[in-house]
């Protein structure tokens, strides 16, 4: 028995909190939450939420209408096809976001947090949002600049993350790229990228969490 409280007109605005330490929970068994009431008039309504904090590298990708992933590559040599989990201090890397929308989406916002050891290179890239598909566009452009970036109406290169958005995103696969510099040696947790519809946030996607190392 964790505790009890009284729900009536006088206590309507009060909050009654119960807490259970993880070490006191059952292992390899179902932990059940049971809420009961004594005799009395009226109905008892309640809502239960579970919030769990996991190591970021244990976060798996999640597809609720949008699929998103992010990888880092060397942009200009033969190593560019191999996704990186480690780089040397001073290396220039390409961050590549891949977004898949099986159905047309509207007002999509994408957040891509950076590992603390990487910094964005503020550049006036051709990947800046455009109004139409470029006239001259080939495979090298796709690899270096991404595909479908002209659908993104707004982009922000912040200190801690990249934010891009699209008012209208037809069904398809999109690639958005940017450049970063490996600036500070260390081992860093990489928060997954996320994508969601602004007005319908239940339409959501999340990439995988990971670890990235910057070697001195």
C-alpha positions in Angstrom: 0.0 0.0 0.0 1.6 3.2 -1.2 -0.8 5.7 0.4 -4.2 7.2 0.3 -5.9 10.6 0.0 -9.3 12.3 0.0 -10.9 13.7 -3.2 -13.7 16.2 -2.6 -14.6 19.8 -3.5 -12.1 21.1 -0.9 -9.1 19.1 -2.2 -9.9 19.5 -5.9 -6.8 21.6 -6.7 -4.4 19.6 -4.4 -1.8 17.2 -5.8 -1.1 14.0 -4.0 2.2 12.3 -5.1 3.3 8.8 -4.6 6.8 7.6 -5.4 8.4 4.2 -5.7 12.1 3.7 -5.9 13.3 1.6 -8.8 15.1 -0.8 -6.5 11.8 -1.6 -4.8 10.0 -2.6 -8.0 9.7 -6.1 -9.2 12.3 -7.5 -11.6 11.2 -9.9 -14.4 7.6 -9.5 -13.3 4.8 -7.1 -14.2 4.5 -4.2 -11.8 0.8 -3.4 -11.5 -0.7 -0.1 -10.3 -4.1 -0.6 -8.6 -6.3 2.4 -7.6 -9.3 1.8 -5.4 -11.9 3.9 -3.6 -13.9 3.7 -0.4 -17.7 3.9 -0.3 -19.2 7.3 -1.1 -21.0 9.4 -3.6 -19.5 10.4 -7.0 -17.1 8.8 -9.5 -13.4 8.5 -9.2 -11.4 9.5 -12.3 -7.6 9.2 -12.6 -4.8 9.3 -15.2 -1.5 7.5 -14.8 1.7 8.4 -16.7 5.0 6.5 -16.9 8.2 8.5 -17.6 11.4 6.5 -18.0 14.9 8.0 -18.5 17.1 5.7 -20.6 20.7 6.1 -21.6 20.6 7.9 -25.0 22.5 5.1 -26.7 19.7 2.7 -25.8 17.0 4.8 -27.5 15.7 3.0 -30.6 14.2 4.6 -33.6 10.4 5.3 -33.6 8.0 5.5 -36.5 4.6 7.1 -35.9 4.0 8.4 -39.4 7.5 9.8 -40.1 10.8 8.0 -40.4 13.9 9.9 -39.7 17.6 9.1 -39.3 20.9 11.0 -39.1 24.4 10.0 -40.0 27.8 11.7 -40.2 30.2 11.3 -43.1 33.4 12.6 -44.5 32.2 14.9 -47.3 34.9 14.8 -49.9 36.7 11.5 -50.2 36.2 7.7 -50.4 35.3 7.5 -46.8 32.1 9.4 -47.4 30.0 6.3 -47.9 30.8 4.9 -44.3 28.7 6.5 -41.5 31.0 7.7 -38.7 31.0 7.1 -35.0 34.4 8.7 -34.5 36.4 11.6 -35.9 39.6 13.5 -35.1 39.7 17.0 -33.7 39.5 19.5 -36.6 37.9 17.1 -39.1 35.1 18.5 -41.3 32.1 16.2 -41.4 28.8 16.2 -43.2 25.6 15.7 -41.2 23.0 13.9 -43.3 19.3 13.8 -42.3 17.1 11.3 -44.1 13.3 11.8 -43.8 10.7 9.4 -45.1 7.0 10.4 -45.2 4.8 7.6 -46.5 1.9 10.1 -46.7 1.8 13.8 -47.4 2.5 15.8 -44.3 2.0 19.5 -43.5 3.8 21.8 -41.1 6.6 19.4 -40.3 9.3 20.5 -37.8 12.6 18.6 -37.6 15.1 19.0 -34.7 18.5 17.5 -35.0 20.6 18.0 -31.8 24.4 18.1 -32.2 26.8 16.1 -30.0 28.6 18.6 -27.7 31.9 17.9 -29.3 30.7 19.1 -32.8 30.1 22.6 -34.0 28.1 23.8 -37.0 29.9 25.5 -39.8 27.8 28.6 -40.6 27.7 28.5 -44.4 25.6 30.0 -47.1 25.1 26.6 -48.7 23.1 25.6 -51.8 21.1 23.6 -49.3 19.3 26.8 -48.2 15.6 26.5 -48.9 14.7 27.3 -52.5 11.4 27.7 -54.3 12.0 25.2 -57.0 14.1 22.2 -58.1 17.5 23.3 -59.5 17.7 23.1 -63.3 21.1 21.4 -63.2 21.1 18.6 -60.6 23.0 15.3 -60.5 24.1 12.5 -58.2 27.0 14.5 -56.7 24.5 17.3 -55.8 22.3 14.7 -54.1 25.2 13.4 -52.0 26.6 16.8 -51.1 23.4 18.9 -50.8 20.6 16.4 -50.3 17.5 15.7 -52.2 14.2 17.6 -51.7 15.7 20.3 -49.6 13.8 22.9 -51.6 10.7 21.8 -49.8 12.0 23.1 -46.5 10.8 26.6 -46.0 12.9 27.5 -43.0 16.2 26.4 -41.6 18.1 27.4 -38.5 21.7 26.5 -37.6 21.9 27.0 -33.9 24.8 26.3 -31.5 23.3 23.1 -30.2 21.1 21.8 -33.1 19.8 22.1 -36.6 16.1 23.0 -37.1 14.3 22.7 -40.4 10.7 22.9 -41.3 8.3 22.5 -44.2 4.8 23.8 -44.6 4.1 21.0 -47.2 6.0 17.7 -47.6 4.6 15.3 -50.2 5.0 11.6 -49.7 8.6 10.6 -50.4 12.1 10.5 -49.2 14.1 13.6 -48.4 17.8 14.2 -47.6 19.1 17.4 -45.9 22.8 18.0 -45.3 25.0 20.4 -43.4 28.6 20.7 -42.3 30.1 20.4 -38.8 33.6 20.5 -37.4 34.9 18.1 -34.7 36.0 20.7 -32.2 36.4 19.3 -28.7 37.9 15.9 -27.9 35.8 13.5 -25.8 33.1 10.9 -26.0 29.6 12.4 -26.4 26.0 11.2 -26.2 24.1 11.9 -29.4 20.4 12.8 -28.8 18.3 11.4 -31.6 16.8 13.6 -34.3 13.0 14.1 -34.2 10.3 15.1 -36.7 6.7 15.8 -36.1 3.7 17.7 -37.5 3.3 21.0 -35.6 -0.5 20.8 -35.3 -0.7 17.0 -34.9 2.3 16.1 -32.8 1.2 12.5 -32.5 2.4 12.2 -36.1 6.0 11.7 -35.1 9.3 10.1 -35.8 12.6 9.6 -33.9 16.0 8.4 -34.9 18.4 6.3 -32.9 20.5 7.5 -30.1 24.2 6.8 -30.2 27.7 7.7 -29.0 30.2 9.8 -30.9 33.9 10.2 -30.1 36.2 13.1 -31.1 39.8 11.9 -30.8 42.6 14.5 -30.1 
